[in-house]
């Protein structure tokens, strides 16, 4: 019978199997010198992590640890949330025959800016994305400035 892996060994194995995640998201800023920036979308993080969670029989669940706070500005509202993400090893035995840790909890903040009442959902999504990034030590490919350079090189030069 093969040796069962501990939760820490499973986290390490997932870290080893993840390649750098490309920054596919493009955002627009109010800075005229850098109107574009690149970011990693949660869909790309989950596409990398979810198959490995299934393979190693792990589940990541969230629980809001503190009442979300919303700060309302002139045009936008920013919502902040603090989430306890629990990584549970479904193969670990919760009785006296433990293979290793049954679960580990990671407290990860999130923030979402919106003008239509979706700030809490954006904050939860951000917290989930960075929970995966921090737990599995994920790396992002290319630099955010590359989007700006690519956009500048594609735009026609004035005659």
C-alpha positions as CSV (number, residue, x, y, z in Angstrom):
1,X,0.0,0.0,0.0
2,X,1.5,3.4,-1.0
3,X,2.3,5.8,1.8
4,X,-0.4,8.5,2.3
5,X,0.7,12.0,1.9
6,X,0.3,14.6,4.7
7,X,-1.5,17.9,4.0
8,X,1.8,19.7,3.9
9,X,3.2,17.2,1.4
10,X,0.0,17.7,-0.8
11,X,0.4,21.5,-0.7
12,X,4.0,21.1,-1.7
13,X,3.1,18.7,-4.5
14,X,0.5,21.1,-5.9
15,X,3.1,24.0,-5.7
16,X,5.5,21.9,-7.7
17,X,3.0,21.1,-10.4
18,X,1.8,24.6,-11.0
19,X,3.4,26.7,-13.7
20,X,3.3,30.5,-13.9
21,X,-0.1,31.9,-14.5
22,X,-0.4,34.3,-17.4
23,X,-1.9,37.7,-16.7
24,X,-4.9,37.6,-19.1
25,X,-7.0,40.3,-17.5
26,X,-6.6,43.9,-18.7
27,X,-7.7,46.8,-16.6
28,X,-7.9,50.5,-17.3
29,X,-6.6,53.1,-14.8
30,X,-7.0,56.8,-14.6
31,X,-3.3,57.4,-14.9
32,X,-2.7,58.8,-18.4
33,X,0.9,57.6,-18.3
34,X,-0.2,54.0,-17.7
35,X,-3.8,53.7,-18.9
36,X,-3.6,49.8,-19.0
37,X,-2.5,47.2,-16.5
38,X,-2.5,43.4,-16.5
39,X,-3.8,41.1,-13.8
40,X,-4.4,37.4,-13.2
41,X,-8.1,36.4,-13.4
42,X,-9.6,34.0,-10.9
43,X,-10.7,31.7,-13.7
44,X,-7.1,31.1,-14.6
45,X,-6.1,30.5,-11.0
46,X,-8.9,28.0,-10.6
47,X,-8.2,26.3,-13.9
48,X,-4.7,25.6,-12.5
49,X,-5.6,24.7,-8.9
50,X,-9.0,22.9,-9.1
51,X,-7.8,19.7,-11.0
52,X,-4.9,19.4,-8.5
53,X,-7.3,19.8,-5.5
54,X,-9.4,16.9,-7.0
55,X,-6.3,14.8,-7.6
56,X,-5.0,15.2,-4.1
57,X,-8.5,15.0,-2.5
58,X,-8.4,18.5,-1.0
59,X,-11.3,20.9,-0.6
60,X,-11.0,24.7,0.0
61,X,-14.0,26.3,1.7
62,X,-14.5,29.8,2.9
63,X,-16.1,31.4,5.9
64,X,-16.5,35.2,6.4
65,X,-14.5,35.8,9.6
66,X,-15.5,39.5,10.1
67,X,-18.6,41.5,9.1
68,X,-17.8,43.1,5.7
69,X,-17.2,46.9,5.7
70,X,-18.3,49.1,2.9
71,X,-16.8,52.6,2.4
72,X,-19.0,54.8,0.1
73,X,-17.3,57.4,-2.0
74,X,-18.7,59.9,-4.5
75,X,-18.9,57.5,-7.4
76,X,-17.7,54.1,-6.0
77,X,-18.1,51.9,-2.9
78,X,-15.3,49.8,-1.6
79,X,-16.1,46.7,0.3
80,X,-13.5,44.9,2.5
81,X,-13.9,41.4,3.8
82,X,-11.8,39.0,5.8
83,X,-12.3,35.3,5.0
84,X,-11.0,32.2,6.8
85,X,-10.2,29.7,4.0
86,X,-10.0,26.1,5.3
87,X,-8.0,23.6,3.2
88,X,-9.3,20.1,4.2
89,X,-7.6,16.8,3.4
90,X,-10.4,14.4,2.6
91,X,-8.1,11.4,3.0
92,X,-6.9,12.3,6.6
93,X,-8.6,10.4,9.3
94,X,-10.3,12.7,11.9
95,X,-9.9,9.9,14.6
96,X,-6.8,8.7,16.4
97,X,-5.4,7.2,13.2
98,X,-4.4,10.5,11.7
99,X,-2.2,10.5,8.6
100,X,-1.4,14.1,9.2
101,X,-3.3,17.4,9.6
102,X,-7.0,17.1,8.7
103,X,-7.2,20.8,7.8
104,X,-5.4,24.1,7.9
105,X,-7.0,27.6,8.0
106,X,-5.7,30.7,6.2
107,X,-7.1,34.2,6.9
108,X,-7.1,36.2,3.7
109,X,-8.5,39.7,3.2
110,X,-10.3,40.8,0.0
111,X,-11.5,44.1,-1.3
112,X,-14.0,45.0,-4.1
113,X,-14.8,48.3,-5.7
114,X,-18.1,48.7,-7.5
115,X,-20.9,51.2,-8.1
116,X,-23.7,48.7,-8.4
117,X,-23.8,46.7,-5.1
118,X,-21.4,43.9,-6.3
119,X,-18.5,45.0,-4.1
120,X,-18.9,42.1,-1.6
121,X,-18.8,39.5,-4.4
122,X,-15.7,41.1,-5.9
123,X,-14.1,41.2,-2.4
124,X,-14.9,37.5,-1.9
125,X,-13.5,36.6,-5.3
126,X,-10.3,38.5,-4.7
127,X,-9.9,36.8,-1.3
128,X,-10.4,33.4,-2.9
129,X,-8.0,34.1,-5.7
130,X,-5.2,35.2,-3.3
131,X,-6.0,32.3,-0.9
132,X,-5.0,30.0,-3.8
133,X,-2.0,32.1,-4.7
134,X,-0.7,32.2,-1.1
135,X,-1.5,28.7,-0.1
136,X,0.1,27.1,-3.2
137,X,2.8,29.7,-3.7
138,X,1.6,30.4,-7.3
139,X,3.6,32.6,-9.6
140,X,2.4,35.0,-12.2
141,X,3.9,35.2,-15.6
142,X,5.0,38.3,-17.5
143,X,5.0,41.7,-15.9
144,X,2.0,44.1,-15.8
145,X,3.9,46.7,-17.7
146,X,4.1,44.3,-20.7
147,X,0.4,45.1,-21.4
148,X,1.3,48.8,-21.6
149,X,4.2,48.2,-23.9
150,X,2.2,45.9,-26.1
151,X,-0.7,48.4,-26.3
152,X,1.8,51.2,-27.2
153,X,3.5,49.2,-29.9
154,X,0.3,48.2,-31.5
155,X,-1.1,51.7,-31.7
156,X,-0.3,53.6,-34.9
157,X,2.4,56.2,-34.7
158,X,1.4,59.7,-35.6
159,X,2.5,60.8,-39.0
